Amino acid sequence: MRTTTLRLPEEKLKLLKAIAGYEGSSMSRIFEEMADEYIRRHHETMELLRIPGFLDECREGLAEIRQGKGKRLDERSR
């Protein structure tokens, strides 16, 4: 396992150290758990981005919305 340095506000670091002490856990384990949770939360996004053309379609859709095009959610397709 590699070593890395993280920069955190002192207040957050103090809280994390207190939690680690209370749980009898290491700071490394806490950061590993946070990384695992972050990866889990973004897994679906990463899967969608693998679909060819998906990102371009999203960008085009946002551009249409900004131009006032498209349909509102309350408009039914007919």
N, C-alpha and C positions, 0 to 999 in steps of 0.2 A: 504494500500500500504506500502511496506517495504522501508526502507532507505538503501542506499548503498553508498560506496565511490568509486570514480573513480580517477585514476591518469592520468593526461594529461600534455603534455608539456605546459609550461606557455604561449607560443605564441598562441597555439590553444585555450586555455581557454580564453585568452583576446579577441580573435576574436569571439568566441561563445557568450561571455558576451556582446560584442558590437552589434552583430546580435540580441540577445534577447532584448536588450534595444531599438534598432531601430524598431523591430517588436512589441514591447510591450508584449513580451512573457516571460515565465519563462524558466529557464535553464532546469527544469524538463520536460517541454513540448517539448523542442528541443530534449532532449535525448530520450524521448518517441517516437517522430516522427522518429528519426534515427533508433531506435530499430525496429519500425514497417517496415521501408523501408528495413532494413537488412533481416528481416524475410521474407518479400515478395520476395526479390531477391533469397533467398535460398530455397524457397518452392518447386520448381521443383526438386532440388537435393534431398531434403528429401523424396519426393515421389518416386524417382528412387531407393533410398537406401532401400525402403520397399519391393522392388521386390526380392523374394527369389533368392539367388545366383548371383545377379547383381554385387555386389562389388567384389566377387571372380572372375567373368568373366572379369571385368575391370582389375584387378590385373594380371590375366593370360595373357590378351592381351598386357599389358605393358611389361611383361616379354618377350613375343615373340618378340615384337618390339626391345627391347634391345639386343636380340640375333640375330637380323637381319632377323628374319622370318616374315611371313605375306606378304601382297601385298601393293604396293604403290598405292596411290589414282588414278594415271593415268593408272593403269592396269585395263582393263575391265574383268569382269567375263565372262567366255564362257561356 
